[in-house]
Amino acid sequence: MDKKILVIGAAGFVGAPVAKQLLADGFAVRVLVRNADKARQLLGDKVEIVTGSFEDRTTLEKALADVSGVNISVPWQAEFQVTRDVTEILARQGRKNVRVSYISGTTALTENRGYAMIDEKIKAEDVLKSSGVEYTILRPSWFMDALALFVNDGRATVFGKQTQAYYFLSLADFARAVSKAHQTEAAANKTFVLNGPKSMLMTDALQQYCDSRHPGIKAASMPIWLVKMLAMMMRSAPMKDFVQMMAYFEKSPKVSQPNGAESILGAPSITMSDWLKN
């Protein structure tokens, strides 16, 4: 395949599986990362590496040279800025046929505005849609792979009363969908909702994960107010951000409805049981 895809944030939780899948599907892959050694250890010798900050426009212009597609997999705090900068550079260069794939979220809906992460995702979606540059927006449900984040120091804890079920999706299935989005014209200028095979409550999904990976540990829940107090005592910014996210999901925000993604990007095939076997 003669297409070259730039993965911005390819050393991250989502970006690394995407970069690996693109390589497996025959794309030439360029990555923009801060740490070249880490990227090389993670992704191997087949990727082309551009080292620098995705917040620097000069570095972005260098990384965007001669690519036919871009995948944005950066922390949510930077998603709007990177999406805006990438599309402005491509539009200015007259390269509006370069496909930009962007990871949004199943609850990135106007009804859910008021939480910073969702506000940023909606802004990023809007700038893509108005840019004139080709895009594919992907709204995945919760990732199975994120369940490991809830297990620490021999305890498995869901923060808040999480009463809404989600169609847990494997990162591997998500990465295949991203790759497919760069292979087919039918994905141009579309927004796709990506759900896993089965709807589950967070606590039930976490218990299945523990039964397989941490036998004997029982999934429990902790009130948001208590976790917020612990985060303040620990002075942990990452924990504070995570608690804010779980407080948002405790409100059971509206989720995007299925919209036929399977017919274009393929149906997810990995169940929770399949994922736990690997």
Secondary structure, DSSP 4 states (H G I P E B T S, - for coil): ---EEEEETTTSTTHHHHHHHHHHTT-EEEEEES-HHHHHHHH-SSSEEEES-TT-HHHHHHHHTT-SEEEE---HHHHHHHHHHHHHHHHHTT-TTSEEEEE--TT-SGGGTTSHHHHHHHHHHHHHHHH-S-EEEEEE--BGGGGGGGEETTEEEEES-----EE-B-HHHHHHHHHHHTT-GGGTTEEEEE--SSEE-HHHHHHHHHHHHSTT--EEEE-HHHHHHHHHHHT-HHHHHHHHHHHHHHT----PPP-SHHHHH------HHHHHH-
